[in-house]
Structures are given as C-alpha cells and as structure tokens.
Amino acid sequence: MKMKILVMLFLLLCPSLSMAGETFGSKVIACYFHGDLRCSNCYKIEKYSKEAIGKYFAKELASGELEYKTINIDEKLNEHFVKDYKLYTKSLIISKIKDGKEVEYKNLEKVWNYLDNKEAFYNYVKEEIAKFLEADK
C-alpha cells in the first residue's frame, strides 16, 4: 500500500516519466538524460544545455511552452527511456508534445562535438529547439 502511494505520488509530481505527462495542447520538452556515473563532459553538457535554453528561451520556459528536465536513466522508473530513445550515452533529447502525446523527438547528438566551443554548443541547441517550437506556428 505504501509503495502504491509513493508510485502514484511520483507519477503525479514527475510527468517526465512519459515525457508527455498529461499535457494537452502543444509544448516542447528538452531533456538531458544521464546515469549515475558522470564525467566532467557529462556535467558540461547538462550545464551548457540549461544555460543555452535559459538564455534563448526564457519566455517559452516561463509560459510553459518549453520545459527543461534532467532525468537519471539509472533510476528504475526511468530505465525505459533507454529503449524509447535508443540512448547509448548521455543525451539531450528534444521532444514535441501534442495533446498529451509525443509526436516527434530528436537526439541532439552533436552536443558532444561542441564541448570545446560554448557558443557553437549554444547555437546548436538554440537552432534545434527553435525548429521544434516553430513547427506549430
């Protein structure tokens, strides 16, 4: 009984388990997936992603049109994301949600290429998220 309550509470408070949650309408979710073991580059991807999204999409974050999340795929409830997104390393996934269902996603694999160039990293993330946000407009 206690476990059921904890799981239900977790599901209510953490809609990221399905990425779509119970959202109706449209939104974009940028989600950084990591495991328990993380190197300095993994932390850098998370940091740069969060900074770029905050810098270029503050309005969309405030309105709820865009969300940024971090998810540990080594936690039991999050293991399904490895299959869902074919993850093989730490990844930044951009997901388009329409009427509560994921309709499109993209793994921004090139973030690894831009670790030594912060501005190029920011621009890559900015351009890819902008494409997802503009798709409905």
C-alpha positions as CSV (number, residue, x, y, z in Angstrom):
1,M,0.0,0.0,0.0
2,K,2.8,2.4,1.0
3,M,4.6,1.6,-2.3
4,K,1.5,2.3,-4.4
5,I,1.0,5.6,-2.8
6,L,4.7,6.6,-3.4
7,V,4.5,5.5,-7.0
8,M,1.3,7.4,-7.6
9,L,2.7,10.5,-5.9
10,F,5.8,10.2,-8.0
11,L,3.8,9.9,-11.2
12,L,1.7,13.0,-10.3
13,L,4.8,15.1,-9.4
14,C,7.0,13.9,-12.2
15,P,5.2,13.8,-15.6
16,S,8.6,13.3,-17.3
17,L,8.2,9.6,-16.9
18,S,6.2,9.6,-20.1
19,M,7.7,12.8,-21.4
20,A,4.2,13.7,-22.4
21,G,2.6,13.7,-19.0
22,E,-1.0,14.8,-19.0
23,T,-0.4,17.9,-21.1
24,F,-3.0,19.0,-23.6
25,G,-2.2,21.4,-26.4
26,S,1.4,21.7,-27.5
27,K,4.8,22.0,-25.8
28,V,8.4,21.1,-26.3
29,I,10.5,19.3,-23.7
30,A,14.3,19.5,-23.7
31,C,15.5,16.6,-21.5
32,Y,19.1,15.8,-20.6
33,F,19.4,12.1,-19.8
34,H,22.3,10.9,-17.7
35,G,23.3,8.0,-15.5
36,D,24.7,7.6,-12.0
37,L,28.3,7.8,-13.2
38,R,29.1,11.1,-14.9
39,C,32.3,12.6,-16.2
40,S,33.2,16.3,-16.5
41,N,31.9,16.3,-20.1
42,C,28.6,14.9,-18.9
43,Y,28.2,17.7,-16.4
44,K,29.3,20.2,-19.1
45,I,26.6,19.1,-21.5
46,E,24.0,19.5,-18.7
47,K,25.3,22.9,-17.8
48,Y,25.6,24.2,-21.3
49,S,22.1,22.9,-22.2
50,K,20.5,24.5,-19.3
51,E,22.3,27.8,-19.9
52,A,21.5,27.9,-23.6
53,I,17.9,27.2,-23.0
54,G,17.6,29.8,-20.3
55,K,19.4,32.4,-22.4
56,Y,17.4,32.0,-25.6
57,F,14.1,30.7,-24.4
58,A,13.3,32.4,-21.1
59,K,9.9,33.5,-22.4
60,E,8.9,30.0,-23.6
61,L,10.1,28.5,-20.3
62,A,8.1,31.0,-18.3
63,S,4.9,30.3,-20.4
64,G,5.3,26.5,-20.2
65,E,5.6,26.2,-24.0
66,L,9.1,24.8,-23.3
67,E,10.3,22.7,-20.4
68,Y,13.8,21.7,-19.4
69,K,14.3,18.5,-17.4
70,T,17.2,16.2,-16.3
71,I,16.5,12.5,-15.9
72,N,18.7,9.8,-14.4
73,I,18.2,6.7,-16.5
74,D,19.8,4.5,-13.9
75,E,16.8,5.0,-11.7
76,K,14.4,2.1,-12.1
77,L,11.4,4.1,-13.2
78,N,13.4,5.8,-15.9
79,E,15.1,2.8,-17.5
80,H,12.5,2.7,-20.3
81,F,13.9,5.9,-21.8
82,V,17.0,3.9,-23.0
83,K,14.7,1.9,-25.3
84,D,12.3,4.7,-26.0
85,Y,15.0,7.0,-27.4
86,K,17.7,4.4,-28.3
87,L,20.1,6.0,-25.8
88,Y,23.7,4.8,-25.8
89,T,25.3,7.7,-23.9
90,K,24.3,10.8,-22.1
91,S,22.0,12.7,-24.4
92,L,19.9,15.8,-24.9
93,I,16.6,14.9,-26.4
94,I,14.1,17.5,-27.8
95,S,10.5,16.2,-27.7
96,K,7.4,17.7,-29.3
97,I,4.2,17.0,-27.4
98,K,0.7,17.5,-28.9
99,D,-2.5,16.7,-27.0
100,G,-0.6,14.8,-24.4
101,K,1.3,12.5,-26.8
102,E,4.8,12.7,-28.1
103,V,4.7,13.2,-31.9
104,E,8.3,13.8,-32.6
105,Y,11.7,13.8,-31.0
106,K,15.3,14.4,-31.8
107,N,18.5,13.3,-30.1
108,L,20.9,16.3,-30.3
109,E,24.0,14.0,-30.7
110,K,26.2,16.8,-31.9
111,V,26.4,18.3,-28.4
112,W,29.4,16.1,-28.0
113,N,31.1,17.8,-30.9
114,Y,30.8,21.3,-29.4
115,L,32.1,20.7,-25.9
116,D,35.1,22.9,-26.6
117,N,33.1,25.7,-28.2
118,K,30.4,27.0,-25.9
119,E,28.9,29.4,-28.4
120,A,28.7,26.7,-31.1
121,F,27.0,24.4,-28.5
122,Y,24.5,27.2,-27.5
123,N,23.8,27.9,-31.2
124,Y,23.2,24.3,-32.0
125,V,20.8,23.8,-29.1
126,K,19.1,27.1,-29.9
127,E,18.5,26.2,-33.6
128,E,17.2,22.8,-32.9
129,I,14.8,23.9,-30.1
130,A,13.6,26.8,-32.3
131,K,12.7,24.3,-35.1
132,F,10.5,22.3,-32.7
133,L,8.9,25.5,-31.2
134,E,8.2,26.9,-34.7
135,A,6.7,23.7,-36.1
136,D,3.2,24.7,-34.8
137,K,3.3,28.3,-35.7
